[in-house]
């Protein structure tokens, strides 16, 4: 036996779950993008420092 309000309640739960999942995915994406950008900048700076100091290396 189905209750008329039960389907609407289930759809509301589905929409809330989708909203929370979407917000979580956006937050994780932003965190990953910022982390990637930071690591990239650090790598470029370290590479530039290595190239700048390559004349100081003695074998």
QUIKANOR-V390702 format. One record per pair of residues at least 12 apart in sequence whose C-alpha atoms are under 7 Angstrom apart, sorted by sequence separation. I is the first residue (numbers start at 1). J is the second residue. If there is no record, write none. Layout:
i=I j=J
i=I j=J
This chain:
none
